[in-house]
């Protein structure tokens, strides 16, 4: 990974979110629980990473 530390963390967060969603088979409540964050926080992070929060 290239870039500053903040950029690396941002990329890592996106990877972790995608993995949590895959593990939860798209269930956002379960994915948020896997990540240890609230569902609204997950939705905000999905938007920040350009992922579609409305897909269930």
MMTF fields as JSON, N, C-alpha, C and O atoms, coordinates in Angstrom:
{
  "mmtfVersion": "1.0.0",
  "mmtfProducer": "UNKNOWN",
  "numBonds": 223,
  "numAtoms": 224,
  "numGroups": 56,
  "numChains": 1,
  "numModels": 1,
  "chainsPerModel": [1],
  "groupsPerChain": [56],
  "chainIdList": ["A"],
  "bondAtomList": [4, 2, 8, 6, 12, 10, 16, 14, 20, 18, 24, 22, 28, 26, 32, 30, 36, 34, 40, 38, 44, 42, 48, 46, 52, 50, 56, 54, 60, 58, 64, 62, 68, 66, 72, 70, 76, 74, 80, 78, 84, 82, 88, 86, 92, 90, 96, 94, 100, 98, 104, 102, 108, 106, 112, 110, 116, 114, 120, 118, 124, 122, 128, 126, 132, 130, 136, 134, 140, 138, 144, 142, 148, 146, 152, 150, 156, 154, 160, 158, 164, 162, 168, 166, 172, 170, 176, 174, 180, 178, 184, 182, 188, 186, 192, 190, 196, 194, 200, 198, 204, 202, 208, 206, 212, 210, 216, 214, 220, 218],
  "bondOrderList": [1, 1, 1, 1, 1, 1, 1, 1, 1, 1, 1, 1, 1, 1, 1, 1, 1, 1, 1, 1, 1, 1, 1, 1, 1, 1, 1, 1, 1, 1, 1, 1, 1, 1, 1, 1, 1, 1, 1, 1, 1, 1, 1, 1, 1, 1, 1, 1, 1, 1, 1, 1, 1, 1, 1],
  "groupList": [{"groupName": "UNK", "atomNameList": ["N", "CA", "C", "O"], "elementList": ["N", "C", "C", "O"], "formalChargeList": [0, 0, 0, 0], "bondAtomList": [1, 0, 2, 1, 3, 2], "bondOrderList": [1, 1, 2], "singleLetterCode": "X", "chemCompType": "L-PEPTIDE LINKING"}],
  "groupTypeList": [0, 0, 0, 0, 0, 0, 0, 0, 0, 0, 0, 0, 0, 0, 0, 0, 0, 0, 0, 0, 0, 0, 0, 0, 0, 0, 0, 0, 0, 0, 0, 0, 0, 0, 0, 0, 0, 0, 0, 0, 0, 0, 0, 0, 0, 0, 0, 0, 0, 0, 0, 0, 0, 0, 0, 0],
  "groupIdList": [1, 2, 3, 4, 5, 6, 7, 8, 9, 10, 11, 12, 13, 14, 15, 16, 17, 18, 19, 20, 21, 22, 23, 24, 25, 26, 27, 28, 29, 30, 31, 32, 33, 34, 35, 36, 37, 38, 39, 40, 41, 42, 43, 44, 45, 46, 47, 48, 49, 50, 51, 52, 53, 54, 55, 56],
  "secStructList": [7, 7, 1, 7, 2, 2, 2, 2, 2, 2, 2, 2, 2, 2, 2, 2, 2, 2, 2, 2, 2, 2, 2, 6, 6, 6, 7, 2, 2, 2, 2, 2, 2, 2, 2, 6, 1, 7, 2, 2, 2, 2, 2, 2, 2, 2, 2, 2, 6, 6, 7, 7, 6, 6, 7, 7],
  "xCoordList": [0.842, 0.0, 0.878, 1.836, 0.534, 1.265, 0.414, -0.805, 1.058, 0.336, 0.617, 1.371, -0.014, 0.205, -0.595, -1.392, -0.378, -1.007, -2.526, -3.205, -3.063, -4.521, -5.112, -6.174, -4.442, -4.908, -4.873, -5.789, -3.832, -3.728, -4.849, -5.45, -5.132, -6.221, -7.566, -8.422, -7.752, -9.003, -9.199, -10.297, -8.145, -8.224, -8.495, -9.309, -7.807, -8.002, -9.433, -10.028, -9.984, -11.365, -12.312, -13.229, -12.096, -12.927, -12.843, -13.855, -11.647, -11.457, -12.197, -12.882, -12.058, -12.714, -14.233, -14.919, -14.754, -16.203, -16.684, -17.69, -15.98, -16.372, -16.327, -17.214, -15.3, -15.189, -16.308, -16.876, -16.625, -17.711, -19.036, -19.838, -19.271, -20.507, -20.566, -21.629, -19.437, -19.402, -19.671, -20.442, -19.042, -19.236, -20.691, -21.231, -21.315, -22.704, -23.697, -24.906, -23.18, -24.017, -24.915, -26.084, -24.328, -25.037, -25.894, -26.449, -26.015, -26.826, -26.042, -25.036, -26.516, -25.771, -25.773, -24.808, -26.834, -26.862, -25.785, -25.064, -25.676, -24.649, -23.252, -22.323, -23.1, -21.791, -21.332, -20.166, -22.243, -21.903, -21.476, -20.517, -22.185, -21.824, -20.44, -19.65, -20.132, -18.806, -17.717, -16.636, -18.022, -17.049, -17.007, -16.083, -18.0, -18.052, -18.492, -18.1, -19.317, -19.829, -21.349, -21.924, -21.992, -23.443, -23.834, -23.022, -25.09, -25.579, -25.534, -25.12, -25.954, -25.827, -24.374, -24.114, -23.44, -22.027, -21.594, -20.835, -22.077, -21.755, -22.293, -21.591, -23.538, -24.119, -23.301, -23.097, -22.835, -22.019, -20.709, -20.253, -20.112, -18.847, -19.048, -18.191, -20.171, -20.474, -20.532, -19.98, -21.204, -21.317, -19.951, -19.634, -19.144, -17.819, -16.936, -16.086, -17.137, -16.331, -16.973, -16.46, -18.092, -18.744, -19.459, -19.696, -19.803, -20.546, -22.021, -22.386, -22.856, -24.296, -24.899, -24.941, -25.363, -25.965, -27.371, -27.885, -28.009, -29.399, -29.544, -30.663, -28.437, -28.503, -28.625, -27.778, -29.665, -29.839, -29.896, -30.039],
  "yCoordList": [-1.188, 0.0, 1.239, 1.35, 2.143, 3.393, 4.492, 4.36, 5.568, 6.71, 6.883, 6.127, 7.905, 8.173, 7.201, 6.416, 7.262, 6.327, 6.416, 5.39, 7.615, 7.786, 7.105, 6.487, 7.208, 6.565, 5.047, 4.355, 4.539, 3.093, 2.594, 1.554, 3.33, 2.937, 2.987, 2.132, 3.972, 4.104, 2.898, 2.347, 2.5, 1.33, 0.059, -0.774, -0.08, -1.249, -1.315, -2.392, -0.178, -0.139, -0.652, -1.42, -0.235, -0.704, -2.213, -2.873, -2.751, -4.201, -4.917, -5.912, -4.412, -5.048, -4.994, -5.952, -3.888, -3.769, -4.782, -5.457, -4.89, -5.858, -7.291, -8.095, -7.603, -8.953, -9.23, -10.321, -8.238, -8.411, -8.623, -9.462, -7.869, -8.042, -9.422, -10.041, -9.896, -11.234, -12.293, -13.224, -12.153, -13.105, -13.116, -14.164, -11.944, -11.811, -12.057, -11.921, -12.42, -12.668, -11.479, -11.63, -10.282, -9.058, -8.474, -7.388, -9.17, -8.673, -7.575, -7.843, -6.344, -5.204, -5.148, -4.673, -5.622, -5.66, -6.605, -6.275, -7.779, -8.744, -8.236, -8.404, -7.619, -7.085, -6.023, -5.997, -5.153, -4.122, -4.77, -4.325, -5.823, -6.523, -7.155, -7.084, -7.773, -8.35, -7.289, -7.553, -6.075, -4.982, -4.253, -3.481, -4.493, -3.821, -2.374, -1.539, -2.078, -0.72, -0.776, -1.845, 0.372, 0.422, 0.328, 0.58, -0.039, -0.106, 1.258, 1.339, 2.354, 3.669, 4.022, 4.653, 3.616, 3.874, 3.091, 3.596, 1.857, 1.063, 1.737, 1.829, 2.211, 2.883, 4.112, 4.364, 4.872, 6.054, 5.647, 6.301, 4.572, 4.117, 3.511, 3.656, 2.838, 2.333, 3.484, 3.406, 4.542, 5.712, 6.334, 6.701, 6.453, 7.054, 6.249, 6.812, 4.943, 4.081, 3.85, 3.082, 4.514, 4.39, 3.073, 2.653, 2.421, 1.169, 1.478, 2.416, 0.711, 0.992, 0.46, -0.75, 1.362, 0.986, 0.451, -0.226, 0.737, 0.327, -1.091, -1.587, -1.749, -3.121, -4.075, -4.076, -4.882, -5.872, -7.269, -8.218],
  "zCoordList": [0.0, 0.0, 0.0, 0.765, -0.857, -0.903, -0.304, -0.195, 0.078, 0.619, 2.088, 2.701, 2.637, 4.048, 4.908, 4.396, 6.203, 7.126, 7.081, 7.119, 7.0, 6.956, 5.729, 5.815, 4.597, 3.373, 3.519, 3.075, 4.133, 4.35, 5.251, 4.98, 6.32, 7.219, 6.504, 6.729, 5.656, 4.908, 3.986, 3.901, 3.308, 2.425, 3.221, 2.822, 4.347, 5.195, 5.71, 5.756, 6.094, 6.562, 5.476, 5.766, 4.242, 3.138, 2.96, 2.726, 3.071, 2.955, 4.079, 3.842, 5.298, 6.441, 6.325, 6.682, 5.833, 5.644, 4.612, 4.827, 3.51, 2.474, 3.005, 2.715, 3.776, 4.347, 5.339, 5.352, 6.172, 7.146, 6.428, 6.838, 5.36, 4.595, 3.937, 3.882, 3.445, 2.847, 3.907, 3.678, 5.057, 6.156, 6.621, 6.975, 6.617, 7.064, 5.933, 6.12, 4.756, 3.573, 3.26, 2.905, 3.402, 3.053, 4.157, 3.992, 5.28, 6.391, 7.111, 7.767, 6.979, 7.511, 9.034, 9.632, 9.668, 11.129, 11.647, 12.589, 11.032, 11.437, 11.099, 11.888, 9.936, 9.544, 10.535, 10.928, 10.935, 11.922, 13.233, 13.865, 13.644, 14.879, 14.761, 15.702, 13.614, 13.402, 13.538, 14.064, 13.052, 13.074, 14.413, 14.67, 15.265, 16.561, 16.463, 17.278, 15.45, 15.271, 15.159, 14.955, 15.293, 15.16, 13.687, 12.796, 13.449, 12.072, 11.391, 10.235, 12.079, 11.431, 11.084, 10.06, 11.932, 11.631, 10.397, 9.57, 10.274, 9.088, 7.836, 6.829, 7.891, 6.725, 6.333, 5.146, 7.311, 7.02, 6.354, 5.417, 6.839, 6.264, 4.877, 4.006, 4.672, 3.329, 2.335, 1.237, 2.734, 1.856, 1.6, 0.469, 2.647, 2.512, 1.559, 0.87, 1.523, 0.656, -0.708, -1.522, -0.951, -2.246, -2.447, -3.579, -1.348, -1.421, -1.257, -0.549, -1.894, -1.866, -0.584, -0.36, 0.251, 1.524, 1.349, 2.24, 0.22, 0.031, -0.507, -0.639, -0.818, -1.316, -0.142, 0.752, -0.139, 0.933, 0.4, 1.171]
}
